[in-house]
Amino acid sequence: MKQSEVPQDQLAYYGDARRAVYAVDDSGHYTTVASTGWSAEAQVNADAVAEFERLAQEARTRVEQGRSSPLDYHMYARRMDLPMLAQSSGIWRWRVRRHLRPQVFQRLPERLLARYAEALGLSIAALKELP
């Protein structure tokens, strides 16, 4: 995107704030340009947040029914999916998927719970229960 093409939509939630985006200047080099936002990007972000909220509510229902562990809810509530949680915690995806089962989650050692808690920004006690 060229410097002159950087969107400057006046979005209500941005206020006077600006953020830096990369654009190509007249000489063909990348530079940062201040942008007040882009309505298409804002809509996509809002849709993504709404989808994670929906997934978190579905996960909450599964946890309350005993079909899933609290890790399932916290993952979506913190705007993560399974691959992102696996990468953030340094635990293989198949193991994270296995830890979503309540019987397996209940037997996890403190060191694994600590890795999940750190990745999700929670305490171990908060990780073990629904808010």
Secondary structure in CASP SS format (residue, H / E / C, confidence):
PFRMAT SS
TARGET T0000
AUTHOR 0000-0000-0000
METHOD secondary structure of the structure
MODEL  1
M C 1.00
K E 1.00
Q H 1.00
S H 1.00
E H 1.00
V C 1.00
P C 1.00
Q E 1.00
D C 1.00
Q C 1.00
L C 1.00
A C 1.00
Y C 1.00
Y C 1.00
G C 1.00
D C 1.00
A C 1.00
R C 1.00
R E 1.00
A E 1.00
V E 1.00
Y E 1.00
A E 1.00
V E 1.00
D C 1.00
D C 1.00
S C 1.00
G C 1.00
H C 1.00
Y E 1.00
T E 1.00
T E 1.00
V E 1.00
A E 1.00
S E 1.00
T C 1.00
G E 1.00
W C 1.00
S H 1.00
A H 1.00
E H 1.00
A H 1.00
Q H 1.00
V H 1.00
N H 1.00
A H 1.00
D H 1.00
A H 1.00
V H 1.00
A H 1.00
E H 1.00
F H 1.00
E H 1.00
R H 1.00
L H 1.00
A H 1.00
Q H 1.00
E H 1.00
A H 1.00
R H 1.00
T H 1.00
R H 1.00
V H 1.00
E H 1.00
Q C 1.00
G C 1.00
R C 1.00
S C 1.00
S C 1.00
P H 1.00
L H 1.00
D H 1.00
Y H 1.00
H H 1.00
M H 1.00
Y H 1.00
A H 1.00
R C 1.00
R C 1.00
M C 1.00
D C 1.00
L H 1.00
P H 1.00
M H 1.00
L H 1.00
A H 1.00
Q H 1.00
S H 1.00
S H 1.00
G C 1.00
I C 1.00
W C 1.00
R H 1.00
W H 1.00
R H 1.00
V H 1.00
R H 1.00
R H 1.00
H H 1.00
L C 1.00
R C 1.00
P H 1.00
Q H 1.00
V H 1.00
F H 1.00
Q C 1.00
R C 1.00
L C 1.00
P C 1.00
E H 1.00
R H 1.00
L H 1.00
L H 1.00
A H 1.00
R H 1.00
Y H 1.00
A H 1.00
E H 1.00
A H 1.00
L H 1.00
G C 1.00
L C 1.00
S C 1.00
I H 1.00
A H 1.00
A H 1.00
L H 1.00
K C 1.00
E C 1.00
L C 1.00
P C 1.00
END
